[in-house]
Amino acid sequence: MKKKIVFLLLIGIFGVSFACSNKEEKPEIIKNSKPVYSYKEKLKSETIEIRSFLGKSPKYNSNIVFLLDMKIESGKNRFFIYDLKQNKILNKGLVGHGTGSETGIPGELKFSNLKDSHCTSLGKYAIGTSYQGSFGKAYKLYGLDKTNSNAFDRNVVLHQYSKVPFEEQENPICNSYGCPMVNATFFNAIEKIIDNSKKKIILVIYY
């Protein structure tokens, strides 16, 4: 009985040594990994916020909103045409961000409202009238928040660009000077919605 008690005491005291008896064996270190980003959860929170805004602003289209998630890498679909009535994504596509938003760190972007920063600006935009620019048909954008209030003066517009691919890809796509820039085919889908809307459509860029 005494031998059994002594043996149990030794296990209690030297349990770690018994577990790692091999001197060359190293204990496994488990690092706390960052939580996996869920664009769906972020999309859900953004729709709640935009519904609240549209409820106070009857001059804007309350059925359709354009949601641009800059947390998603540029080679993946991150421009969402969202139906607020049916609560679902109607269409999605690639969209370029400003070259000034690059930080040199993969997956991390920076944002600015300053002129000549060539950065994307976060916030809500009202999509204005169309015009013919150097990239063809484009839509003027009016920043509705402090974070994007200089959008119109910075000539930040919604436009198409031939070098933006239509299909998703592993590598990043080309950047703009701060404009949300999409593929021509996806632009055609966007312009039909904008041109057929009696009220201005809201575009939201978030991160």
FENQUI-V426734 format. One record per pair of residues at least 24 apart in sequence whose ideal C-beta (glycine too) atoms are under 10 Angstrom apart, sorted by the first residue. I is the first residue (numbers start at 1). GAP is how many residues later the second one is. D is the distance in whole Angstrom. If there is no record, write none. Layout:
i = <I & I>
gap = <GAP & GAP>
d = <D & D>
This chain:
i = <37 & 37 & 37 & 37 & 38 & 39 & 39 & 39 & 39 & 39 & 39 & 39 & 39 & 40 & 42 & 42 & 42 & 42 & 42 & 42 & 43 & 43 & 43 & 43 & 43 & 43 & 44 & 45 & 46 & 46 & 46 & 46 & 47 & 47 & 47 & 47 & 47 & 47 & 49 & 49 & 49 & 50 & 50 & 50 & 50 & 50 & 50 & 51 & 51 & 53 & 53 & 53 & 53 & 54 & 54 & 54 & 54 & 57 & 57 & 57 & 57 & 57 & 57 & 58 & 59 & 59 & 59 & 60 & 60 & 60 & 60 & 60 & 60 & 60 & 60 & 60 & 61 & 61 & 61 & 61 & 61 & 61 & 61 & 61 & 61 & 61 & 62 & 62 & 63 & 63 & 63 & 64 & 64 & 64 & 64 & 64 & 64 & 64 & 64 & 65 & 65 & 65 & 65 & 65 & 66 & 66 & 66 & 66 & 66 & 66 & 66 & 66 & 66 & 66 & 66 & 66 & 66 & 66 & 67 & 67 & 67 & 67 & 67 & 67 & 68 & 68 & 68 & 68 & 68 & 68 & 68 & 68 & 68 & 68 & 68 & 68 & 68 & 69 & 69 & 69 & 69 & 69 & 70 & 70 & 70 & 70 & 70 & 70 & 70 & 70 & 70 & 70 & 70 & 70 & 71 & 71 & 71 & 71 & 71 & 72 & 72 & 73 & 73 & 73 & 73 & 73 & 73 & 73 & 73 & 73 & 74 & 74 & 74 & 74 & 74 & 74 & 74 & 74 & 74 & 75 & 75 & 75 & 75 & 75 & 75 & 75 & 75 & 76 & 76 & 76 & 76 & 76 & 77 & 77 & 77 & 78 & 78 & 79 & 79 & 79 & 79 & 79 & 79 & 79 & 79 & 79 & 80 & 81 & 81 & 81 & 81 & 81 & 82 & 90 & 90 & 91 & 91 & 91 & 91 & 92 & 92 & 92 & 93 & 93 & 93 & 93 & 93 & 93 & 93 & 93 & 93 & 93 & 93 & 93 & 94 & 94 & 94 & 94 & 94 & 94 & 94 & 94 & 94 & 94 & 94 & 95 & 95 & 95 & 95 & 95 & 95 & 95 & 95 & 95 & 95 & 95 & 95 & 96 & 96 & 96 & 96 & 96 & 96 & 96 & 96 & 96 & 96 & 96 & 96 & 96 & 96 & 96 & 96 & 97 & 97 & 97 & 97 & 97 & 97 & 97 & 97 & 97 & 97 & 98 & 98 & 98 & 98 & 98 & 98 & 98 & 98 & 98 & 99 & 99 & 99 & 99 & 99 & 100 & 100 & 100 & 100 & 101 & 101 & 101 & 101 & 102 & 102 & 106 & 108 & 109 & 110 & 111 & 111 & 111 & 111 & 111 & 112 & 112 & 112 & 112 & 112 & 113 & 113 & 113 & 113 & 113 & 113 & 113 & 113 & 113 & 113 & 113 & 114 & 114 & 114 & 115 & 115 & 115 & 115 & 115 & 116 & 116 & 116 & 117 & 117 & 117 & 117 & 118 & 118 & 118 & 118 & 118 & 118 & 119 & 119 & 119 & 119 & 120 & 120 & 120 & 120 & 120 & 120 & 120 & 120 & 120 & 120 & 121 & 121 & 121 & 121 & 121 & 121 & 121 & 121 & 121 & 121 & 121 & 122 & 122 & 122 & 122 & 122 & 122 & 123 & 123 & 123 & 123 & 123 & 123 & 123 & 123 & 124 & 124 & 124 & 124 & 124 & 124 & 125 & 125 & 125 & 125 & 125 & 125 & 125 & 125 & 125 & 125 & 125 & 125 & 126 & 126 & 126 & 126 & 126 & 126 & 126 & 127 & 127 & 127 & 127 & 127 & 127 & 127 & 127 & 127 & 127 & 128 & 128 & 128 & 128 & 128 & 128 & 129 & 129 & 130 & 130 & 130 & 130 & 130 & 130 & 131 & 131 & 133 & 133 & 134 & 135 & 135 & 135 & 135 & 135 & 135 & 135 & 135 & 135 & 136 & 136 & 136 & 136 & 136 & 137 & 137 & 137 & 137 & 137 & 138 & 138 & 138 & 138 & 139 & 139 & 139 & 139 & 139 & 139 & 139 & 139 & 141 & 141 & 141 & 141 & 142 & 142 & 143 & 144 & 144 & 144 & 145 & 145 & 147 & 148 & 148 & 150 & 151 & 151 & 151 & 154 & 154 & 155 & 156 & 156 & 157 & 158 & 158 & 158 & 158 & 158 & 158 & 159 & 159 & 160 & 160 & 160 & 160 & 160 & 160 & 160 & 161 & 180>
gap = <32 & 34 & 35 & 70 & 33 & 28 & 30 & 32 & 33 & 37 & 38 & 39 & 41 & 49 & 25 & 27 & 29 & 30 & 164 & 165 & 24 & 26 & 37 & 39 & 46 & 163 & 43 & 161 & 34 & 36 & 158 & 160 & 33 & 35 & 36 & 37 & 40 & 157 & 75 & 155 & 157 & 32 & 34 & 74 & 152 & 154 & 156 & 33 & 36 & 71 & 91 & 149 & 151 & 30 & 70 & 145 & 148 & 67 & 69 & 87 & 142 & 143 & 145 & 141 & 67 & 140 & 141 & 64 & 66 & 67 & 84 & 137 & 139 & 140 & 141 & 142 & 65 & 66 & 132 & 133 & 136 & 137 & 138 & 139 & 140 & 141 & 137 & 140 & 134 & 136 & 138 & 26 & 129 & 130 & 132 & 133 & 135 & 137 & 138 & 59 & 136 & 137 & 138 & 139 & 25 & 29 & 59 & 61 & 92 & 114 & 124 & 127 & 128 & 135 & 136 & 137 & 138 & 139 & 25 & 135 & 136 & 137 & 138 & 139 & 27 & 29 & 52 & 54 & 57 & 90 & 112 & 114 & 135 & 136 & 137 & 138 & 139 & 26 & 135 & 136 & 137 & 138 & 25 & 27 & 28 & 31 & 39 & 41 & 50 & 52 & 110 & 135 & 136 & 137 & 36 & 37 & 38 & 135 & 136 & 35 & 135 & 33 & 34 & 36 & 95 & 96 & 97 & 98 & 99 & 100 & 27 & 35 & 90 & 95 & 97 & 98 & 99 & 100 & 101 & 90 & 92 & 93 & 94 & 95 & 96 & 97 & 98 & 92 & 93 & 94 & 96 & 97 & 90 & 91 & 109 & 90 & 127 & 79 & 101 & 102 & 103 & 104 & 107 & 111 & 124 & 126 & 124 & 105 & 108 & 109 & 112 & 120 & 122 & 99 & 103 & 95 & 98 & 99 & 102 & 76 & 94 & 97 & 71 & 72 & 73 & 74 & 75 & 89 & 90 & 92 & 93 & 94 & 96 & 97 & 70 & 71 & 72 & 73 & 74 & 75 & 79 & 87 & 88 & 89 & 92 & 25 & 63 & 69 & 78 & 81 & 84 & 85 & 86 & 87 & 88 & 91 & 110 & 24 & 65 & 67 & 68 & 76 & 77 & 78 & 79 & 80 & 81 & 82 & 83 & 84 & 85 & 86 & 87 & 75 & 76 & 78 & 79 & 81 & 82 & 83 & 84 & 108 & 110 & 56 & 58 & 77 & 78 & 79 & 80 & 81 & 82 & 83 & 75 & 76 & 77 & 78 & 79 & 75 & 76 & 77 & 78 & 74 & 75 & 77 & 106 & 70 & 73 & 66 & 99 & 98 & 97 & 36 & 37 & 67 & 94 & 96 & 35 & 36 & 38 & 42 & 66 & 30 & 32 & 33 & 34 & 35 & 36 & 37 & 38 & 41 & 43 & 65 & 36 & 40 & 64 & 35 & 38 & 39 & 40 & 63 & 38 & 61 & 62 & 33 & 37 & 60 & 61 & 36 & 57 & 58 & 59 & 60 & 61 & 35 & 37 & 58 & 59 & 28 & 36 & 55 & 56 & 57 & 58 & 59 & 60 & 85 & 87 & 24 & 25 & 26 & 27 & 28 & 29 & 30 & 33 & 35 & 57 & 84 & 25 & 26 & 82 & 83 & 84 & 85 & 24 & 25 & 26 & 28 & 80 & 81 & 82 & 83 & 24 & 78 & 79 & 80 & 81 & 82 & 26 & 27 & 31 & 32 & 33 & 55 & 75 & 76 & 77 & 78 & 79 & 80 & 25 & 26 & 73 & 74 & 75 & 76 & 77 & 30 & 31 & 63 & 66 & 67 & 70 & 73 & 74 & 75 & 76 & 24 & 29 & 30 & 66 & 72 & 73 & 65 & 71 & 27 & 28 & 29 & 61 & 64 & 65 & 26 & 28 & 24 & 26 & 25 & 24 & 25 & 26 & 27 & 41 & 44 & 46 & 49 & 52 & 24 & 25 & 26 & 48 & 51 & 47 & 50 & 51 & 54 & 58 & 41 & 43 & 49 & 53 & 41 & 48 & 51 & 52 & 55 & 56 & 62 & 64 & 38 & 39 & 62 & 64 & 58 & 61 & 62 & 58 & 59 & 60 & 59 & 60 & 58 & 30 & 57 & 28 & 27 & 28 & 54 & 24 & 25 & 24 & 24 & 49 & 24 & 24 & 29 & 32 & 33 & 36 & 45 & 25 & 28 & 24 & 25 & 26 & 27 & 28 & 30 & 31 & 26 & 25>
d = <9 & 6 & 8 & 9 & 10 & 10 & 5 & 7 & 6 & 9 & 10 & 8 & 9 & 10 & 9 & 6 & 7 & 9 & 7 & 9 & 6 & 7 & 7 & 7 & 8 & 9 & 9 & 9 & 9 & 9 & 6 & 6 & 10 & 7 & 10 & 7 & 7 & 9 & 9 & 8 & 9 & 9 & 7 & 7 & 7 & 6 & 10 & 6 & 10 & 7 & 8 & 8 & 9 & 8 & 10 & 10 & 7 & 10 & 9 & 9 & 10 & 10 & 9 & 8 & 9 & 6 & 7 & 9 & 7 & 9 & 9 & 9 & 6 & 5 & 7 & 5 & 10 & 9 & 9 & 9 & 5 & 8 & 4 & 7 & 5 & 7 & 8 & 9 & 9 & 9 & 9 & 8 & 6 & 9 & 10 & 7 & 10 & 6 & 9 & 9 & 7 & 5 & 8 & 7 & 10 & 9 & 9 & 8 & 8 & 8 & 7 & 8 & 9 & 6 & 7 & 4 & 7 & 9 & 9 & 9 & 8 & 5 & 8 & 7 & 6 & 9 & 9 & 9 & 9 & 10 & 6 & 10 & 7 & 7 & 5 & 7 & 9 & 9 & 9 & 8 & 6 & 8 & 9 & 6 & 10 & 8 & 6 & 8 & 6 & 7 & 10 & 6 & 7 & 4 & 8 & 10 & 8 & 8 & 5 & 10 & 10 & 8 & 7 & 10 & 10 & 10 & 9 & 9 & 7 & 9 & 10 & 9 & 9 & 9 & 9 & 5 & 5 & 9 & 8 & 8 & 10 & 6 & 5 & 6 & 6 & 5 & 6 & 5 & 8 & 9 & 10 & 10 & 9 & 6 & 9 & 10 & 10 & 10 & 7 & 10 & 6 & 10 & 7 & 8 & 9 & 10 & 10 & 9 & 7 & 7 & 7 & 10 & 9 & 9 & 8 & 8 & 6 & 8 & 9 & 10 & 9 & 10 & 9 & 10 & 7 & 10 & 9 & 6 & 6 & 8 & 4 & 9 & 8 & 8 & 6 & 6 & 7 & 8 & 7 & 8 & 6 & 9 & 7 & 6 & 7 & 10 & 9 & 8 & 8 & 9 & 10 & 5 & 7 & 5 & 9 & 8 & 9 & 9 & 7 & 9 & 6 & 9 & 6 & 6 & 5 & 5 & 10 & 10 & 8 & 7 & 4 & 8 & 10 & 9 & 9 & 6 & 7 & 8 & 9 & 8 & 8 & 9 & 10 & 10 & 9 & 6 & 6 & 6 & 4 & 7 & 9 & 9 & 9 & 4 & 7 & 7 & 8 & 8 & 10 & 8 & 7 & 8 & 10 & 8 & 9 & 9 & 7 & 9 & 10 & 7 & 9 & 7 & 9 & 10 & 8 & 7 & 9 & 10 & 9 & 10 & 8 & 8 & 9 & 8 & 6 & 6 & 6 & 5 & 8 & 8 & 10 & 10 & 7 & 8 & 10 & 6 & 7 & 5 & 9 & 10 & 8 & 9 & 9 & 9 & 8 & 9 & 7 & 9 & 8 & 8 & 5 & 5 & 10 & 9 & 10 & 9 & 6 & 9 & 8 & 9 & 8 & 10 & 6 & 8 & 8 & 6 & 9 & 9 & 10 & 6 & 4 & 8 & 7 & 6 & 8 & 7 & 7 & 7 & 5 & 7 & 9 & 5 & 6 & 6 & 4 & 4 & 8 & 8 & 10 & 7 & 6 & 8 & 8 & 6 & 7 & 5 & 8 & 9 & 6 & 10 & 8 & 10 & 8 & 9 & 10 & 9 & 7 & 4 & 7 & 7 & 10 & 10 & 10 & 5 & 8 & 6 & 8 & 9 & 6 & 9 & 10 & 6 & 9 & 6 & 5 & 7 & 6 & 8 & 9 & 9 & 10 & 7 & 10 & 10 & 9 & 9 & 9 & 10 & 7 & 8 & 8 & 8 & 10 & 7 & 7 & 9 & 5 & 6 & 6 & 8 & 10 & 9 & 8 & 9 & 9 & 6 & 9 & 9 & 8 & 9 & 10 & 8 & 10 & 7 & 10 & 8 & 10 & 9 & 10 & 10 & 10 & 8 & 8 & 6 & 10 & 9 & 9 & 8 & 8 & 7 & 10 & 9 & 10 & 10 & 8 & 10 & 9 & 10 & 10 & 9 & 10 & 7 & 10 & 8 & 9 & 10 & 6 & 9 & 8 & 8 & 10 & 9 & 8 & 8 & 7 & 9 & 8 & 7 & 10 & 8 & 5 & 9 & 8 & 4 & 8 & 9 & 9 & 9 & 7>
